[in-house]
Each structure stands twice: as structure tokens, then as C-alpha cells.
Amino acid sequence: MKKYSYTELGMLSGMFIGSGIGITAFVITNNALFFTVTGFGIIIGLGVGSLLDRRKRQLT
């Protein structure tokens, strides 16, 4: 089984959290711009995951 990096896991978790917030906000307001929140979640997840990967690499 492949071991996934923190960057990949961060991207996935950011996408899930961002899409959950975006869909909920869209349902409440009926404004399609809230679907862009998913992209922000992916960006934040990638950033956090890459920082964790870098920190792990420095410790080993």
C-alpha cells in the first residue's frame, strides 16, 4: 500500500472542508461564487501539507 505524503493528505482534507463550507454557503445564499471556497481550501491544505513534509524531512 502506498504511503501518502502530507501534501496529498492536506490537499484532500482542504478540498473536503472547503467544499463542505462552499456547498453549505451556496445552499443558504444561492450564490454560486461560494464554490470558489473549495479552491481556497485546496490552496491552504497544500500549503500546510508541504510545510509538514518539509519539517518531517528536516527532522530525519
PDB file of N, CA, C, O and CB in Angstrom:
ATOM      1  N   MET A   1       0.837  -1.171   0.000  1.00  0.00           N
ATOM      2  CA  MET A   1       0.000   0.000   0.000  1.00  0.00           C
ATOM      3  C   MET A   1       0.890   1.246   0.000  1.00  0.00           C
ATOM      4  O   MET A   1       1.879   1.319   0.731  1.00  0.00           O
ATOM      5  CB  MET A   1      -0.957  -0.008   1.215  1.00  0.00           C
ATOM      6  N   LYS A   2       0.524   2.214  -0.826  1.00  0.00           N
ATOM      7  CA  LYS A   2       1.321   3.427  -0.951  1.00  0.00           C
ATOM      8  C   LYS A   2       1.115   4.328   0.263  1.00  0.00           C
ATOM      9  O   LYS A   2      -0.005   4.510   0.740  1.00  0.00           O
ATOM     10  CB  LYS A   2       0.961   4.178  -2.242  1.00  0.00           C
ATOM     11  N   LYS A   3       2.212   4.881   0.746  1.00  0.00           N
ATOM     12  CA  LYS A   3       2.125   5.842   1.841  1.00  0.00           C
ATOM     13  C   LYS A   3       1.986   7.236   1.229  1.00  0.00           C
ATOM     14  O   LYS A   3       2.819   7.656   0.427  1.00  0.00           O
ATOM     15  CB  LYS A   3       3.384   5.755   2.785  1.00  0.00           C
ATOM     16  N   TYR A   4       0.946   7.934   1.609  1.00  0.00           N
ATOM     17  CA  TYR A   4       0.673   9.250   1.047  1.00  0.00           C
ATOM     18  C   TYR A   4       1.420  10.328   1.824  1.00  0.00           C
ATOM     19  O   TYR A   4       1.620  10.216   3.034  1.00  0.00           O
ATOM     20  CB  TYR A   4      -0.834   9.535   1.051  1.00  0.00           C
ATOM     21  N   SER A   5       1.825  11.365   1.115  1.00  0.00           N
ATOM     22  CA  SER A   5       2.547  12.463   1.760  1.00  0.00           C
ATOM     23  C   SER A   5       1.552  13.402   2.440  1.00  0.00           C
ATOM     24  O   SER A   5       0.349  13.363   2.179  1.00  0.00           O
ATOM     25  CB  SER A   5       3.414  13.241   0.727  1.00  0.00           C
ATOM     26  N   TYR A   6       2.089  14.240   3.314  1.00  0.00           N
ATOM     27  CA  TYR A   6       1.242  15.216   3.995  1.00  0.00           C
ATOM     28  C   TYR A   6       0.652  16.220   3.006  1.00  0.00           C
ATOM     29  O   TYR A   6      -0.443  16.736   3.228  1.00  0.00           O
ATOM     30  CB  TYR A   6       2.040  15.950   5.075  1.00  0.00           C
ATOM     31  N   THR A   7       1.362  16.498   1.926  1.00  0.00           N
ATOM     32  CA  THR A   7       0.850  17.418   0.918  1.00  0.00           C
ATOM     33  C   THR A   7      -0.401  16.857   0.267  1.00  0.00           C
ATOM     34  O   THR A   7      -1.384  17.575   0.080  1.00  0.00           O
ATOM     35  CB  THR A   7       1.915  17.704  -0.142  1.00  0.00           C
ATOM     36  N   GLU A   8      -0.370  15.578  -0.079  1.00  0.00           N
ATOM     37  CA  GLU A   8      -1.544  14.950  -0.686  1.00  0.00           C
ATOM     38  C   GLU A   8      -2.711  14.889   0.291  1.00  0.00           C
ATOM     39  O   GLU A   8      -3.852  15.169  -0.076  1.00  0.00           O
ATOM     40  CB  GLU A   8      -1.202  13.544  -1.173  1.00  0.00           C
ATOM     41  N   LEU A   9      -2.422  14.526   1.522  1.00  0.00           N
ATOM     42  CA  LEU A   9      -3.482  14.455   2.525  1.00  0.00           C
ATOM     43  C   LEU A   9      -4.034  15.838   2.850  1.00  0.00           C
ATOM     44  O   LEU A   9      -5.235  15.991   3.073  1.00  0.00           O
ATOM     45  CB  LEU A   9      -2.964  13.789   3.796  1.00  0.00           C
ATOM     46  N   GLY A  10      -3.165  16.846   2.878  1.00  0.00           N
ATOM     47  CA  GLY A  10      -3.619  18.211   3.118  1.00  0.00           C
ATOM     48  C   GLY A  10      -4.510  18.720   2.007  1.00  0.00           C
ATOM     49  O   GLY A  10      -5.501  19.404   2.263  1.00  0.00           O
ATOM     50  N   MET A  11      -4.158  18.386   0.761  1.00  0.00           N
ATOM     51  CA  MET A  11      -4.980  18.799  -0.362  1.00  0.00           C
ATOM     52  C   MET A  11      -6.365  18.160  -0.281  1.00  0.00           C
ATOM     53  O   MET A  11      -7.375  18.830  -0.497  1.00  0.00           O
ATOM     54  CB  MET A  11      -4.299  18.432  -1.683  1.00  0.00           C
ATOM     55  N   LEU A  12      -6.408  16.872   0.028  1.00  0.00           N
ATOM     56  CA  LEU A  12      -7.695  16.183   0.130  1.00  0.00           C
ATOM     57  C   LEU A  12      -8.542  16.724   1.270  1.00  0.00           C
ATOM     58  O   LEU A  12      -9.737  16.965   1.097  1.00  0.00           O
ATOM     59  CB  LEU A  12      -7.477  14.694   0.318  1.00  0.00           C
ATOM     60  N   SER A  13      -7.937  16.913   2.425  1.00  0.00           N
ATOM     61  CA  SER A  13      -8.719  17.409   3.556  1.00  0.00           C
ATOM     62  C   SER A  13      -9.162  18.848   3.318  1.00  0.00           C
ATOM     63  O   SER A  13     -10.278  19.212   3.688  1.00  0.00           O
ATOM     64  CB  SER A  13      -7.906  17.312   4.855  1.00  0.00           C
ATOM     65  N   GLY A  14      -8.320  19.669   2.714  1.00  0.00           N
ATOM     66  CA  GLY A  14      -8.718  21.033   2.377  1.00  0.00           C
ATOM     67  C   GLY A  14      -9.854  21.071   1.380  1.00  0.00           C
ATOM     68  O   GLY A  14     -10.742  21.919   1.467  1.00  0.00           O
ATOM     69  N   MET A  15      -9.822  20.139   0.420  1.00  0.00           N
ATOM     70  CA  MET A  15     -10.895  20.069  -0.560  1.00  0.00           C
ATOM     71  C   MET A  15     -12.207  19.665   0.102  1.00  0.00           C
ATOM     72  O   MET A  15     -13.254  20.237  -0.200  1.00  0.00           O
ATOM     73  CB  MET A  15     -10.537  19.084  -1.674  1.00  0.00           C
ATOM     74  N   PHE A  16     -12.162  18.685   1.000  1.00  0.00           N
ATOM     75  CA  PHE A  16     -13.382  18.254   1.680  1.00  0.00           C
ATOM     76  C   PHE A  16     -13.951  19.359   2.562  1.00  0.00           C
ATOM     77  O   PHE A  16     -15.155  19.616   2.541  1.00  0.00           O
ATOM     78  CB  PHE A  16     -13.108  17.011   2.518  1.00  0.00           C
ATOM     79  N   ILE A  17     -13.096  20.006   3.329  1.00  0.00           N
ATOM     80  CA  ILE A  17     -13.566  21.070   4.218  1.00  0.00           C
ATOM     81  C   ILE A  17     -14.072  22.260   3.402  1.00  0.00           C
ATOM     82  O   ILE A  17     -15.135  22.809   3.691  1.00  0.00           O
ATOM     83  CB  ILE A  17     -12.438  21.516   5.177  1.00  0.00           C
ATOM     84  N   GLY A  18     -13.311  22.655   2.388  1.00  0.00           N
ATOM     85  CA  GLY A  18     -13.717  23.782   1.552  1.00  0.00           C
ATOM     86  C   GLY A  18     -14.999  23.523   0.793  1.00  0.00           C
ATOM     87  O   GLY A  18     -15.846  24.409   0.683  1.00  0.00           O
ATOM     88  N   SER A  19     -15.154  22.314   0.265  1.00  0.00           N
ATOM     89  CA  SER A  19     -16.386  22.017  -0.468  1.00  0.00           C
ATOM     90  C   SER A  19     -17.576  21.933   0.473  1.00  0.00           C
ATOM     91  O   SER A  19     -18.684  22.323   0.104  1.00  0.00           O
ATOM     92  CB  SER A  19     -16.243  20.711  -1.248  1.00  0.00           C
ATOM     93  N   GLY A  20     -17.365  21.433   1.672  1.00  0.00           N
ATOM     94  CA  GLY A  20     -18.459  21.408   2.648  1.00  0.00           C
ATOM     95  C   GLY A  20     -18.926  22.807   3.007  1.00  0.00           C
ATOM     96  O   GLY A  20     -20.127  23.073   3.064  1.00  0.00           O
ATOM     97  N   ILE A  21     -17.975  23.702   3.250  1.00  0.00           N
ATOM     98  CA  ILE A  21     -18.329  25.090   3.565  1.00  0.00           C
ATOM     99  C   ILE A  21     -18.960  25.770   2.351  1.00  0.00           C
ATOM    100  O   ILE A  21     -19.956  26.482   2.483  1.00  0.00           O
ATOM    101  CB  ILE A  21     -17.082  25.878   4.031  1.00  0.00           C
ATOM    102  N   GLY A  22     -18.380  25.549   1.170  1.00  0.00           N
ATOM    103  CA  GLY A  22     -18.899  26.182  -0.040  1.00  0.00           C
ATOM    104  C   GLY A  22     -20.299  25.731  -0.397  1.00  0.00           C
ATOM    105  O   GLY A  22     -21.139  26.553  -0.763  1.00  0.00           O
ATOM    106  N   ILE A  23     -20.565  24.441  -0.297  1.00  0.00           N
ATOM    107  CA  ILE A  23     -21.898  23.935  -0.624  1.00  0.00           C
ATOM    108  C   ILE A  23     -22.919  24.420   0.394  1.00  0.00           C
ATOM    109  O   ILE A  23     -24.037  24.785   0.030  1.00  0.00           O
ATOM    110  CB  ILE A  23     -21.897  22.400  -0.683  1.00  0.00           C
ATOM    111  N   THR A  24     -22.541  24.426   1.665  1.00  0.00           N
ATOM    112  CA  THR A  24     -23.455  24.924   2.694  1.00  0.00           C
ATOM    113  C   THR A  24     -23.773  26.399   2.470  1.00  0.00           C
ATOM    114  O   THR A  24     -24.930  26.805   2.571  1.00  0.00           O
ATOM    115  CB  THR A  24     -22.854  24.719   4.093  1.00  0.00           C
ATOM    116  N   ALA A  25     -22.756  27.201   2.166  1.00  0.00           N
ATOM    117  CA  ALA A  25     -22.983  28.625   1.911  1.00  0.00           C
ATOM    118  C   ALA A  25     -23.809  28.830   0.649  1.00  0.00           C
ATOM    119  O   ALA A  25     -24.633  29.744   0.600  1.00  0.00           O
ATOM    120  CB  ALA A  25     -21.649  29.366   1.789  1.00  0.00           C
ATOM    121  N   PHE A  26     -23.607  27.998  -0.377  1.00  0.00           N
ATOM    122  CA  PHE A  26     -24.402  28.111  -1.598  1.00  0.00           C
ATOM    123  C   PHE A  26     -25.865  27.792  -1.332  1.00  0.00           C
ATOM    124  O   PHE A  26     -26.753  28.473  -1.845  1.00  0.00           O
ATOM    125  CB  PHE A  26     -23.854  27.183  -2.680  1.00  0.00           C
ATOM    126  N   VAL A  27     -26.118  26.767  -0.537  1.00  0.00           N
ATOM    127  CA  VAL A  27     -27.500  26.396  -0.231  1.00  0.00           C
ATOM    128  C   VAL A  27     -28.197  27.517   0.544  1.00  0.00           C
ATOM    129  O   VAL A  27     -29.376  27.793   0.322  1.00  0.00           O
ATOM    130  CB  VAL A  27     -27.540  25.080   0.577  1.00  0.00           C
ATOM    131  N   ILE A  28     -27.468  28.152   1.445  1.00  0.00           N
ATOM    132  CA  ILE A  28     -28.067  29.214   2.259  1.00  0.00           C
ATOM    133  C   ILE A  28     -28.308  30.481   1.433  1.00  0.00           C
ATOM    134  O   ILE A  28     -29.369  31.096   1.542  1.00  0.00           O
ATOM    135  CB  ILE A  28     -27.164  29.536   3.461  1.00  0.00           C
ATOM    136  N   THR A  29     -27.325  30.879   0.602  1.00  0.00           N
ATOM    137  CA  THR A  29     -27.408  32.167  -0.096  1.00  0.00           C
ATOM    138  C   THR A  29     -27.782  32.059  -1.568  1.00  0.00           C
ATOM    139  O   THR A  29     -28.186  33.059  -2.160  1.00  0.00           O
ATOM    140  CB  THR A  29     -26.103  32.876   0.017  1.00  0.00           C
ATOM    141  N   ASN A  30     -27.666  30.893  -2.175  1.00  0.00           N
ATOM    142  CA  ASN A  30     -27.914  30.673  -3.603  1.00  0.00           C
ATOM    143  C   ASN A  30     -26.968  31.522  -4.469  1.00  0.00           C
ATOM    144  O   ASN A  30     -27.344  31.962  -5.555  1.00  0.00           O
ATOM    145  CB  ASN A  30     -29.386  31.002  -3.945  1.00  0.00           C
ATOM    146  N   ASN A  31     -25.757  31.744  -3.988  1.00  0.00           N
ATOM    147  CA  ASN A  31     -24.732  32.495  -4.705  1.00  0.00           C
ATOM    148  C   ASN A  31     -23.635  31.514  -5.128  1.00  0.00           C
ATOM    149  O   ASN A  31     -22.968  30.912  -4.286  1.00  0.00           O
ATOM    150  CB  ASN A  31     -24.148  33.657  -3.819  1.00  0.00           C
ATOM    151  N   ALA A  32     -23.459  31.365  -6.439  1.00  0.00           N
ATOM    152  CA  ALA A  32     -22.530  30.362  -6.962  1.00  0.00           C
ATOM    153  C   ALA A  32     -21.064  30.693  -6.691  1.00  0.00           C
ATOM    154  O   ALA A  32     -20.207  29.822  -6.842  1.00  0.00           O
ATOM    155  CB  ALA A  32     -22.739  30.206  -8.442  1.00  0.00           C
ATOM    156  N   LEU A  33     -20.757  31.917  -6.300  1.00  0.00           N
ATOM    157  CA  LEU A  33     -19.365  32.273  -6.012  1.00  0.00           C
ATOM    158  C   LEU A  33     -18.805  31.511  -4.822  1.00  0.00           C
ATOM    159  O   LEU A  33     -17.587  31.424  -4.668  1.00  0.00           O
ATOM    160  CB  LEU A  33     -19.250  33.759  -5.758  1.00  0.00           C
ATOM    161  N   PHE A  34     -19.657  30.964  -3.988  1.00  0.00           N
ATOM    162  CA  PHE A  34     -19.177  30.220  -2.828  1.00  0.00           C
ATOM    163  C   PHE A  34     -18.531  28.891  -3.219  1.00  0.00           C
ATOM    164  O   PHE A  34     -17.891  28.253  -2.383  1.00  0.00           O
ATOM    165  CB  PHE A  34     -20.320  29.969  -1.867  1.00  0.00           C
ATOM    166  N   PHE A  35     -18.687  28.467  -4.466  1.00  0.00           N
ATOM    167  CA  PHE A  35     -17.997  27.255  -4.901  1.00  0.00           C
ATOM    168  C   PHE A  35     -16.488  27.480  -5.001  1.00  0.00           C
ATOM    169  O   PHE A  35     -15.725  26.514  -5.034  1.00  0.00           O
ATOM    170  CB  PHE A  35     -18.549  26.787  -6.249  1.00  0.00           C
ATOM    171  N   THR A  36     -16.047  28.737  -5.051  1.00  0.00           N
ATOM    172  CA  THR A  36     -14.609  29.017  -5.091  1.00  0.00           C
ATOM    173  C   THR A  36     -13.943  28.757  -3.747  1.00  0.00           C
ATOM    174  O   THR A  36     -12.717  28.683  -3.670  1.00  0.00           O
ATOM    175  CB  THR A  36     -14.366  30.459  -5.514  1.00  0.00           C
ATOM    176  N   VAL A  37     -14.733  28.618  -2.687  1.00  0.00           N
ATOM    177  CA  VAL A  37     -14.171  28.313  -1.367  1.00  0.00           C
ATOM    178  C   VAL A  37     -13.431  26.979  -1.411  1.00  0.00           C
ATOM    179  O   VAL A  37     -12.468  26.783  -0.670  1.00  0.00           O
ATOM    180  CB  VAL A  37     -15.286  28.276  -0.288  1.00  0.00           C
ATOM    181  N   THR A  38     -13.868  26.067  -2.267  1.00  0.00           N
ATOM    182  CA  THR A  38     -13.182  24.787  -2.423  1.00  0.00           C
ATOM    183  C   THR A  38     -11.739  25.003  -2.866  1.00  0.00           C
ATOM    184  O   THR A  38     -10.828  24.339  -2.371  1.00  0.00           O
ATOM    185  CB  THR A  38     -13.923  23.896  -3.436  1.00  0.00           C
ATOM    186  N   GLY A  39     -11.533  25.926  -3.795  1.00  0.00           N
ATOM    187  CA  GLY A  39     -10.178  26.233  -4.254  1.00  0.00           C
ATOM    188  C   GLY A  39      -9.302  26.792  -3.150  1.00  0.00           C
ATOM    189  O   GLY A  39      -8.125  26.446  -3.047  1.00  0.00           O
ATOM    190  N   PHE A  40      -9.877  27.659  -2.321  1.00  0.00           N
ATOM    191  CA  PHE A  40      -9.111  28.200  -1.197  1.00  0.00           C
ATOM    192  C   PHE A  40      -8.759  27.102  -0.201  1.00  0.00           C
ATOM    193  O   PHE A  40      -7.670  27.106   0.375  1.00  0.00           O
ATOM    194  CB  PHE A  40      -9.900  29.315  -0.496  1.00  0.00           C
ATOM    195  N   GLY A  41      -9.677  26.166   0.002  1.00  0.00           N
ATOM    196  CA  GLY A  41      -9.385  25.038   0.888  1.00  0.00           C
ATOM    197  C   GLY A  41      -8.246  24.187   0.362  1.00  0.00           C
ATOM    198  O   GLY A  41      -7.391  23.739   1.125  1.00  0.00           O
ATOM    199  N   ILE A  42      -8.236  23.963  -0.953  1.00  0.00           N
ATOM    200  CA  ILE A  42      -7.155  23.185  -1.565  1.00  0.00           C
ATOM    201  C   ILE A  42      -5.819  23.911  -1.404  1.00  0.00           C
ATOM    202  O   ILE A  42      -4.806  23.292  -1.080  1.00  0.00           O
ATOM    203  CB  ILE A  42      -7.449  22.929  -3.063  1.00  0.00           C
ATOM    204  N   ILE A  43      -5.822  25.224  -1.632  1.00  0.00           N
ATOM    205  CA  ILE A  43      -4.585  26.005  -1.515  1.00  0.00           C
ATOM    206  C   ILE A  43      -4.049  25.962  -0.090  1.00  0.00           C
ATOM    207  O   ILE A  43      -2.853  25.756   0.117  1.00  0.00           O
ATOM    208  CB  ILE A  43      -4.824  27.464  -1.944  1.00  0.00           C
ATOM    209  N   ILE A  44      -4.919  26.152   0.884  1.00  0.00           N
ATOM    210  CA  ILE A  44      -4.483  26.125   2.282  1.00  0.00           C
ATOM    211  C   ILE A  44      -4.005  24.726   2.663  1.00  0.00           C
ATOM    212  O   ILE A  44      -2.997  24.584   3.356  1.00  0.00           O
ATOM    213  CB  ILE A  44      -5.629  26.573   3.218  1.00  0.00           C
ATOM    214  N   GLY A  45      -4.723  23.690   2.214  1.00  0.00           N
ATOM    215  CA  GLY A  45      -4.310  22.319   2.508  1.00  0.00           C
ATOM    216  C   GLY A  45      -2.964  21.970   1.900  1.00  0.00           C
ATOM    217  O   GLY A  45      -2.149  21.296   2.531  1.00  0.00           O
ATOM    218  N   LEU A  46      -2.726  22.429   0.669  1.00  0.00           N
ATOM    219  CA  LEU A  46      -1.424  22.190   0.038  1.00  0.00           C
ATOM    220  C   LEU A  46      -0.311  22.901   0.796  1.00  0.00           C
ATOM    221  O   LEU A  46       0.771  22.345   0.984  1.00  0.00           O
ATOM    222  CB  LEU A  46      -1.441  22.654  -1.424  1.00  0.00           C
ATOM    223  N   GLY A  47      -0.573  24.118   1.226  1.00  0.00           N
ATOM    224  CA  GLY A  47       0.443  24.863   1.970  1.00  0.00           C
ATOM    225  C   GLY A  47       0.790  24.208   3.288  1.00  0.00           C
ATOM    226  O   GLY A  47       1.965  24.051   3.620  1.00  0.00           O
ATOM    227  N   VAL A  48      -0.228  23.825   4.042  1.00  0.00           N
ATOM    228  CA  VAL A  48       0.012  23.184   5.338  1.00  0.00           C
ATOM    229  C   VAL A  48       0.695  21.833   5.148  1.00  0.00           C
ATOM    230  O   VAL A  48       1.619  21.493   5.887  1.00  0.00           O
ATOM    231  CB  VAL A  48      -1.313  23.007   6.111  1.00  0.00           C
ATOM    232  N   GLY A  49       0.242  21.064   4.160  1.00  0.00           N
ATOM    233  CA  GLY A  49       0.847  19.757   3.910  1.00  0.00           C
ATOM    234  C   GLY A  49       2.299  19.853   3.488  1.00  0.00           C
ATOM    235  O   GLY A  49       3.125  19.047   3.916  1.00  0.00           O
ATOM    236  N   SER A  50       2.620  20.833   2.652  1.00  0.00           N
ATOM    237  CA  SER A  50       4.019  20.970   2.228  1.00  0.00           C
ATOM    238  C   SER A  50       4.902  21.432   3.383  1.00  0.00           C
ATOM    239  O   SER A  50       6.062  21.031   3.473  1.00  0.00           O
ATOM    240  CB  SER A  50       4.129  21.957   1.056  1.00  0.00           C
ATOM    241  N   LEU A  51       4.362  22.273   4.270  1.00  0.00           N
ATOM    242  CA  LEU A  51       5.137  22.658   5.452  1.00  0.00           C
ATOM    243  C   LEU A  51       5.414  21.452   6.344  1.00  0.00           C
ATOM    244  O   LEU A  51       6.517  21.306   6.870  1.00  0.00           O
ATOM    245  CB  LEU A  51       4.396  23.740   6.248  1.00  0.00           C
ATOM    246  N   LEU A  52       4.416  20.591   6.513  1.00  0.00           N
ATOM    247  CA  LEU A  52       4.617  19.386   7.325  1.00  0.00           C
ATOM    248  C   LEU A  52       5.614  18.438   6.675  1.00  0.00           C
ATOM    249  O   LEU A  52       6.434  17.832   7.366  1.00  0.00           O
ATOM    250  CB  LEU A  52       3.286  18.666   7.549  1.00  0.00           C
ATOM    251  N   ASP A  53       5.550  18.302   5.344  1.00  0.00           N
ATOM    252  CA  ASP A  53       6.531  17.463   4.641  1.00  0.00           C
ATOM    253  C   ASP A  53       7.939  18.013   4.800  1.00  0.00           C
ATOM    254  O   ASP A  53       8.884  17.254   5.015  1.00  0.00           O
ATOM    255  CB  ASP A  53       6.178  17.356   3.153  1.00  0.00           C
ATOM    256  N   ARG A  54       8.083  19.321   4.696  1.00  0.00           N
ATOM    257  CA  ARG A  54       9.401  19.941   4.841  1.00  0.00           C
ATOM    258  C   ARG A  54       9.941  19.753   6.254  1.00  0.00           C
ATOM    259  O   ARG A  54      11.122  19.460   6.441  1.00  0.00           O
ATOM    260  CB  ARG A  54       9.332  21.434   4.500  1.00  0.00           C
ATOM    261  N   ARG A  55       9.072  19.922   7.245  1.00  0.00           N
ATOM    262  CA  ARG A  55       9.505  19.752   8.639  1.00  0.00           C
ATOM    263  C   ARG A  55       9.911  18.300   8.903  1.00  0.00           C
ATOM    264  O   ARG A  55      10.889  18.044   9.605  1.00  0.00           O
ATOM    265  CB  ARG A  55       8.379  20.176   9.615  1.00  0.00           C
ATOM    266  N   LYS A  56       9.158  17.352   8.338  1.00  0.00           N
ATOM    267  CA  LYS A  56       9.482  15.933   8.518  1.00  0.00           C
ATOM    268  C   LYS A  56      10.827  15.609   7.873  1.00  0.00           C
ATOM    269  O   LYS A  56      11.619  14.844   8.423  1.00  0.00           O
ATOM    270  CB  LYS A  56       8.371  15.040   7.917  1.00  0.00           C
ATOM    271  N   ARG A  57      11.080  16.196   6.703  1.00  0.00           N
ATOM    272  CA  ARG A  57      12.339  15.957   6.003  1.00  0.00           C
ATOM    273  C   ARG A  57      13.521  16.535   6.776  1.00  0.00           C
ATOM    274  O   ARG A  57      14.606  15.953   6.772  1.00  0.00           O
ATOM    275  CB  ARG A  57      12.286  16.558   4.599  1.00  0.00           C
ATOM    276  N   GLN A  58      13.324  17.675   7.438  1.00  0.00           N
ATOM    277  CA  GLN A  58      14.412  18.287   8.203  1.00  0.00           C
ATOM    278  C   GLN A  58      14.736  17.488   9.458  1.00  0.00           C
ATOM    279  O   GLN A  58      15.889  17.453   9.887  1.00  0.00           O
ATOM    280  CB  GLN A  58      14.052  19.719   8.582  1.00  0.00           C
ATOM    281  N   LEU A  59      13.735  16.845  10.050  1.00  0.00           N
ATOM    282  CA  LEU A  59      13.960  16.087  11.276  1.00  0.00           C
ATOM    283  C   LEU A  59      14.660  14.760  11.027  1.00  0.00           C
ATOM    284  O   LEU A  59      15.300  14.222  11.930  1.00  0.00           O
ATOM    285  CB  LEU A  59      12.651  15.841  11.972  1.00  0.00           C
ATOM    286  N   THR A  60      14.549  14.223   9.814  1.00  0.00           N
ATOM    287  CA  THR A  60      15.177  12.927   9.544  1.00  0.00           C
ATOM    288  C   THR A  60      16.490  13.077   8.845  1.00  0.00           C
ATOM    289  O   THR A  60      17.148  12.081   8.546  1.00  0.00           O
ATOM    290  CB  THR A  60      14.271  12.059   8.722  1.00  0.00           C
TER     291      THR A  60
END
